[in-house]
Amino acid sequence: MRVLLQLCLALVPTGLLCACGALPTQDFDHSSRAAIKRVTVVGIGTPEHAQARIMNPIGAGFGLVGNLVELRRRAGATQEMEHALAAAHFDFRASLASSIVRAVSRVGFSITRLSEARPEKEQGKFLSNYPPPVAKRVDAYLDVYASYVGFEAPQSSTAYRPRIEISARLVRAKDHQILFQDRIIYGCVENADDDAVLIKADDNLSFHDRAAFQVDPNRTARALQSAIDATAWELAKQFM
């Protein structure tokens, strides 16, 4: 019974999951910008795999059997998308980290990257501890983790588009005061989440079905890269 429950929970509509995990937001106070010039980006938290899913799958309305069918469909779509990214030699983890560093450096911060790997148990949440400020010349730490990277279709009959969900926090180094905290979601089509910065998906980055991911692996990788870049730039804009 527990296994069946876990299978069904995997298909709970995305909107319900988002509502349960709301992150308290805090806008960046630009008056503190004069004192925050040197920012260290800690290791970016990422999911174990990129994913492909349908937000409101048609099979979810047909009980346990329908849920199992949709779970199989989701696993197949994810596998085809992952194969395409592998064929294009695309590493979404490295891409996300590089894009965030590049974007935030464009808004005037002097950026360094923390060499230490992020603890496995904190890949999907903010770090519980930050290095002491005496260890490095740093004014603040930028802590980012991604809860979703991949593609999503609103309905079973609609196209897949990139979707990125990140949570970000800027923490002052000397006392660990939170200077900024928010969620940024790329790929919103039908999302009324008022507790996040929303970025509409680019219609030019769509794939009509899961088989389309493998038709041109480089296009699949470029689509995800474009979404990652847009998400990173939206994060950087919060400090402008």
N, C-alpha and C positions, 0 to 999 in steps of 0.2 A: 504493500500500500504506500509506503514511503517513497519508493521509486516512482510509482505512478503520479504521486503528488508533485514530485520534483519535475517530472516531464511536463505536467500541466502548468506549473508555475513558470516554466521557460517560455510559455506562450501567453502570459498575461499581457494585455495591451500596454504598449510603451507609455502612454499617457498616465496610466495608473501607477506605474513604477516611478515615473518622474515625480508625481505628486507626493509620493512617500519619501523621496530623498531630497527635499528642498534644502538648499544651502543658504544660510543667512548671508545676505549681501552687504558689502560695505564699499562705497565709492571711494576712489582715491582723492584725498584732500590735496589739491594742487599747491596749497600754501606750504606743504612739507617738501615740495620738490627741490628747493634750494639745498636741503640737507641730505637728499637722497640722490647721489650721483653715481656711486659704484654699486652695481647690483650683481650678485652671484646667483646664477641659475643652478639649482640643485638638480639631481638626476630626475628626469621626467618619468612619472608613473604611467604605465601603459597596460592594457589588457594583454593576456597571453596570446590571443589571436585576433586578427582583423575578422570582421563578421559581415554576413549579408542576411537581412531579415525582412519580413513583411510586418508592418505595424499592426494591421488589422486583417489577419489571414482569414479567408472564407471558411476554412475547415474548423476554426475555433468555435464556430457556432453549432457544430455537430457532435458535441460530447467528446468522450475520451478517444474514440476512434479517429474523429476529425483532428483532435489535437496531436495524436501520434503521427498522422499523415503530414500535418504541417511541420512537426518537429523534424521529420525525415526530409521534407522539402527544404527547410532552413539549413539543415546540415549539408545537403547537396549543394545549395547555392553558395554557402560559405566555402566549401571545398573547391568549387569551380573558381570562385573569386581568388582564393589563396593560390591556386595553381597558376592563375594568370599573373598575379603579382610576383610569384617566384620566377616565372618565365621572363618577366621584365626586370628581374634582379632588383626589385623594389623592397626596401626595408622601411616599413612605416614608422618604426620606433626611431631610427636615425633621422628620418625625414622630419618627424614632429619636433624632435629636439633642435635640429638645425634651423628649422623655420622659426621657432619661438625665439631663439637667440638672435637670429638675423633681424626679425621684426622689431624686437624690443630695443636692439641697438640703434635702430633708425629713429627713435624718438628721444635720443639724447643721453641715454644711460651708457656708462662705461661697463661693458659686460664681461664677466668671467664665468667659467663653468666649473662646478665642483666635480672633482675627479672621482670621488667615492660613489660607488653604485648605490642605488636606492634599495633599502631593505625589501625583500620579497613580500613581507607581511604588510607593507605600506605602499604597494603599487597602486592600490585603489582608494587611497585616502591621503590627507595631508600628513607630512612628517610630524612625528611627536617630539623630535628634538632637532635643533639646528646647531651648527658649529659655533663655538664662542667667537666673538668679534676679534679677539686678539690673534686668532689663528690666521686670519687673512685681512687684508685691507678692504673692508666691505661695509657699505652702509645698510644694505638690505638683502634679503634672500627672496628669490622668486621661486615659489613652490607650485608646480603644475602636475596634475595627473589627468589622464584620459580615461573615461569610463566606457567610451564606445568609439571605435574607429572602424570604418567600413562603408557599407552601402545599405540603403533601406528603401523599400517600396511602401507607399501608404496603404495600398490594397493589393490583393492577389492579382488583379488585372491591370495594375499600373506599373510604370517603369521604375527601375532602381536608380537612385541617385546617391552620391556620397553623403555620409552623415558622420560628423565628428562631435563628440561631447567632451569638453574639458572643464575642470574646476581649477581656479588659480587663486593664489594668495601671495601678497607681498608682505614680508615680515621685517620690521626694523631689527637690525643685527644687535644693537646694544642692549635692548630690553625685550625683544621678541614681540613687540606690539604689532598687531595686525593693521597694516596701512591700507590694504585693499583685499577684497575677497568677492569672487563672483563665479558664475557658471556661464560658459559660452557654448552655444549649440549651433552647428552648421547643418543645414539640410532640413530646416523646418518647413513643412507644407501645411500641416494641420496641427499646430501646437500652440496652446493658449497659456504656456508657462510664463507667467509674469515675473518669475524670480530668476530669469536668465537673460543674457544678451543673445538675441536670436538673429541668425543669418539665413536668408532664404537661399535654397538650393538653386544652382545655375541649371536651367533647363537644357543647356547644351552638353551637360555632363551626364546624360541619362543613358540607361541600358534597358532595352525593352523586355528582356528576360535574363535569367541567370546564364544561359548559354552564351549570351552576348559578351560576357566578361572575357571569354577565351578567344573570341574572334580576332581581337587585336589587343594582346596583353599590354602593349605600351600605352594604348589609349586608356585602358583601365587604370594603369599606374599614374598616368598624367591626370586623370580625373580626380583620383584620391589626393595626389600632390597639390592640385589646385585648391581643393577643399581645405587641406591642411594649411596651406599658405594664407588663405582667406581667414581662417580661424585664428592663426597666429597674429595676423595683422589687426584683427578686431581686438585681440587682447592688448596689443601695443597701443592702440588708440585710446584705451581706458586711461593711459597715463599722459595723454596730450592735453 
